[in-house]
Structures are given as C-alpha cells and as structure tokens.
Amino acid sequence: MTKRLSIRALHCALLSAAIILFAGAGDQSARFNELGHQLMCICSCNQILLECNHVGCPDSDGMRNELAAAVSRGDSDSLVEQAFVQKYGPTVLAAPTTTGFDRTAWIVPFVALFVGFGIVVLVVRAWKNRPTPALADGVLPAGGVDRDRFRDQAGKETEL
C-alpha cells in the first residue's frame, strides 16, 4: 500500500514539475500577438500596433516584421520592448512603465477619482443640510401631512 502511495506521489510530483516547466512555453503566434498588443504604431494613428488600420501606413508593416523577427529569435519580452523603446522612443509602449515619472500616469486617475467622490459627498451634504426656504410673507412651505392633504385635494379638484 505504501509503495502505491509513493509511486502516486512521484507521478504527481513529475506532473507538477512538467506543468511548471512548460507553462511558459507557448507558441510564437500567441507571444507575437501579446507583444504586438503592448506596442503602439508610430504613424500618429494612436492605435495598437497589430490593430493599425491606417491605409498605406508607412510604419506598421516594418514594425510587425521587426517584432516577428525578435519573437522568432527567442528574445525575451523585456528585450523586445527595450529594443522598440530605443529605436522609436517611449511613446511606442501602449502602457506607461511603473518607474520614475511614468508612475504618475498610474496614480493620478485614482487620486482624481477619490477627490471627485469627496467633492460629490461634500456637495450632497451641503444640499441636505441647507435651511428650509422662507417665503416673503413669513409663511413656510407645507411639509409632511399637510403636503399630502394638499396633494389629495388638488387631485380631487382636477379630476374630470
């Protein structure tokens, strides 16, 4: 019984090791597609490299060929991105990096969201806590039970 258990444990360990080893080994077309969606076309169309539909685009075909060559050589993802940044500049990246001043592009939207939410809360509180308006002759508007009575009376008087 223990021999069976140890063989089963060995099989599970080998299967786990194989899954971990081959998890990153995807086909080149999937890697090309993933990297191509992380890069921007530089023809001023402001589109992702693989989705550039600019008719007669002078740059996208060359960039796609460079990307395909890098993927077929087996360059790492970071090496491919660095090569494109060196050749075309940092605007070739679809998303800003998380280092240096580019970090602000990730932080500012959340800060703006929280500040906007805070402003909305303050405005709603101000509206809720405002004093009831007084009319010129000192009569206050009807509220509660009186208002319901006046609505019922107006409904009866306006029925045809």
Beta strands, then each sheet from edge to edge (+ up, - down):
end
